[in-house]
């Protein structure tokens, strides 16, 4: 039985309570989608890839509350994040990261599946970008694990301010 005493938001409690006995396995092919002129944003409330004023699914820390506006200190600013940078290149978004070994294994690694799929080998030469949920980058152990898997740290770039790209693959 799931105990929800530590969950603050009533909407989160309802979703978690409803889903605690659900079966989430899907028999679907994984896909990569391209988004032109999408924006990458950092920070707890906005981290992820935004396109047409919506945060794209699977670009926040984990799935569940991506589309729900987050209220911080009683304030909710749900508008599309401003773009401060424009970079005219194609990139692959590999996640919104934080510095917690548990999340690094369960939430961050899953975004690299395309790297090992023959159908998406053409994306391996692109820059792999990520953003931060909080202000701390993933641990050294996480980057060491990626190196072990063949993903070089020099391929990765942390996006630290709102940035629009020509094309973002998610």
C-alpha positions as CSV (number, residue, x, y, z in Angstrom):
1,X,0.0,0.0,0.0
2,X,1.3,3.4,-1.0
3,X,1.4,5.9,1.9
4,X,0.9,9.5,0.6
5,X,1.4,11.6,3.8
6,X,4.5,13.2,2.4
7,X,2.9,14.3,-0.9
8,X,1.8,18.0,-0.8
9,X,-0.3,18.6,-3.9
10,X,-3.7,17.1,-3.8
11,X,-3.6,16.4,-7.6
12,X,-0.4,14.4,-7.2
13,X,-1.9,12.4,-4.4
14,X,-4.9,11.5,-6.6
15,X,-2.8,10.5,-9.5
16,X,-0.4,8.4,-7.4
17,X,-3.3,6.7,-5.5
18,X,-5.1,5.8,-8.8
19,X,-1.9,4.5,-10.4
20,X,-0.5,2.4,-7.5
21,X,-2.1,-0.8,-8.8
22,X,-1.9,0.0,-12.5
23,X,0.1,-2.0,-15.1
24,X,2.4,0.3,-17.1
25,X,4.1,-2.1,-19.5
26,X,3.5,-1.2,-23.1
27,X,4.2,-3.1,-26.3
28,X,5.2,-0.2,-28.5
29,X,8.2,0.7,-30.6
30,X,10.4,3.5,-29.3
31,X,10.6,6.5,-31.6
32,X,12.5,9.7,-31.9
33,X,10.7,12.8,-33.0
34,X,12.1,16.0,-34.5
35,X,10.9,19.4,-33.3
36,X,11.9,22.5,-35.2
37,X,12.6,25.7,-33.3
38,X,12.0,24.1,-29.9
39,X,13.3,25.6,-26.7
40,X,15.3,23.9,-24.0
41,X,14.8,25.3,-20.5
42,X,16.3,24.5,-17.1
43,X,15.0,24.7,-13.5
44,X,12.5,22.7,-11.5
45,X,9.3,24.3,-12.9
46,X,10.4,24.6,-16.6
47,X,13.1,21.9,-17.3
48,X,12.7,20.1,-20.5
49,X,11.9,20.8,-24.2
50,X,9.1,23.3,-25.0
51,X,7.4,23.4,-28.4
52,X,4.3,25.4,-29.3
53,X,4.0,26.6,-25.7
54,X,3.9,23.0,-24.3
55,X,6.5,21.0,-22.5
56,X,7.0,17.8,-24.5
57,X,6.3,14.5,-22.8
58,X,9.3,12.6,-21.4
59,X,11.5,15.7,-21.2
60,X,11.0,16.5,-17.5
61,X,12.7,14.4,-14.8
62,X,10.2,11.6,-15.0
63,X,6.8,11.1,-16.5
64,X,3.6,12.1,-14.7
65,X,3.4,15.8,-14.1
66,X,4.9,17.3,-17.3
67,X,1.9,19.2,-18.4
68,X,0.7,20.3,-15.0
69,X,1.8,23.8,-14.1
70,X,4.1,23.8,-11.1
71,X,3.5,26.4,-8.4
72,X,6.6,27.7,-6.7
73,X,6.3,29.9,-3.6
74,X,2.7,30.6,-4.4
75,X,3.5,31.8,-7.9
76,X,2.8,30.1,-11.2
77,X,4.3,31.4,-14.4
78,X,3.0,28.9,-17.0
79,X,3.9,30.8,-20.2
80,X,6.4,29.5,-22.7
81,X,9.9,30.2,-21.4
82,X,11.6,33.1,-23.1
83,X,14.3,32.2,-25.6
84,X,17.6,34.0,-24.8
85,X,19.7,32.0,-27.3
86,X,19.2,30.7,-30.8
87,X,21.5,28.0,-32.0
88,X,21.2,27.0,-35.6
89,X,22.0,23.3,-35.3
90,X,20.4,19.9,-34.8
91,X,20.8,18.3,-31.4
92,X,19.4,15.3,-29.4
93,X,17.8,16.1,-26.1
94,X,18.8,13.4,-23.6
95,X,17.0,14.5,-20.5
96,X,16.4,16.8,-17.6
97,X,19.0,15.7,-15.0
98,X,19.7,16.1,-11.4
99,X,22.6,14.9,-9.1
100,X,21.0,11.9,-7.5
101,X,22.5,8.4,-8.3
102,X,19.0,6.8,-8.1
103,X,17.6,9.2,-10.7
104,X,20.7,8.9,-12.8
105,X,20.1,5.2,-13.1
106,X,16.3,5.0,-13.3
107,X,15.4,8.3,-15.0
108,X,18.5,9.6,-16.9
109,X,19.9,6.5,-18.6
110,X,16.6,5.6,-20.3
111,X,17.0,8.7,-22.6
112,X,20.1,7.1,-24.3
113,X,18.3,4.1,-25.8
114,X,18.5,5.6,-29.3
115,X,22.3,5.5,-29.1
116,X,22.3,1.8,-29.2
117,X,19.5,1.3,-31.8
118,X,20.7,0.7,-35.4
119,X,17.8,2.7,-36.9
120,X,19.0,5.9,-35.1
121,X,22.7,5.6,-35.7
122,X,22.6,8.8,-37.8
123,X,21.9,10.8,-34.6
124,X,25.0,9.6,-32.8
125,X,27.2,12.3,-34.4
126,X,24.9,15.1,-33.1
127,X,25.5,17.0,-29.9
128,X,23.7,15.4,-26.9
129,X,22.1,18.1,-24.8
130,X,20.6,18.0,-21.4
131,X,19.3,20.5,-18.8
132,X,19.2,20.6,-15.0
133,X,16.2,20.3,-12.7
134,X,18.2,21.9,-9.9
135,X,21.6,23.6,-10.1
136,X,23.7,20.5,-9.6
137,X,25.1,18.5,-12.5
138,X,24.9,14.7,-12.4
139,X,27.6,12.9,-10.4
140,X,31.0,11.8,-11.7
141,X,29.7,8.2,-11.5
142,X,27.0,9.0,-14.0
143,X,29.4,10.4,-16.6
144,X,31.8,7.5,-15.9
145,X,28.9,5.0,-16.6
146,X,28.1,6.8,-19.9
147,X,31.8,6.6,-20.8
148,X,31.7,2.9,-20.1
149,X,28.7,2.6,-22.5
150,X,30.7,4.5,-25.2
151,X,29.1,7.9,-24.8
152,X,31.9,10.4,-24.4
153,X,31.4,13.3,-22.1
154,X,32.6,15.7,-24.8
155,X,29.4,14.8,-26.8
156,X,27.3,16.1,-23.9
157,X,26.4,19.8,-23.3
158,X,24.5,21.2,-20.4
159,X,22.0,23.9,-21.4
160,X,22.0,26.4,-18.6
161,X,19.7,29.1,-20.0
162,X,16.7,29.1,-22.3
163,X,18.0,28.1,-25.7
164,X,16.2,27.6,-29.0
165,X,17.6,25.1,-31.5
166,X,17.0,24.6,-35.2
167,X,15.9,21.0,-34.5
168,X,15.7,19.0,-31.3
169,X,15.4,15.3,-31.5
170,X,13.5,13.8,-28.6
